[in-house]
Amino acid sequence: MKKSTTTLWLSLATSPFLMACLGLRSVTEWLTEAGKMSEEVFRGDRLPLLNFPSAEPQNSSESQN
């Protein structure tokens, strides 16, 4: 009788354990993909180009005009 009770509890605990393993695997894959997508935001080719004026030295004659 003791063996059948142990077998029953083991069989009842197997499904939730397997579902938890599969769920953890899915969450891990999702977080990995989210991390990769967040890296795309910070890549240089995805950022807008900023037009900065070129820093040319001014001549003394230009500053007097």
C-alpha positions, 0 to 999 in steps of 0.5 A: 500500500505504501508503494502505490501511494508514493507512485500516485504522488510521484505521478501527480507531481510530474506534470507540474514539474514538466510544465514549470521546466517548459515555462522557465525555458520559454521565459529564458528564451523570451528574455534573451530575445528581448535583450537582443532587441534592446541592443538593436536600439543602441546600434549606431546605424539605427540612431538618427544622424545629428548634423553638427556644424563643423568647427572651423577656426575663425580668422581675426578679420572675420570676427571684426566684420 
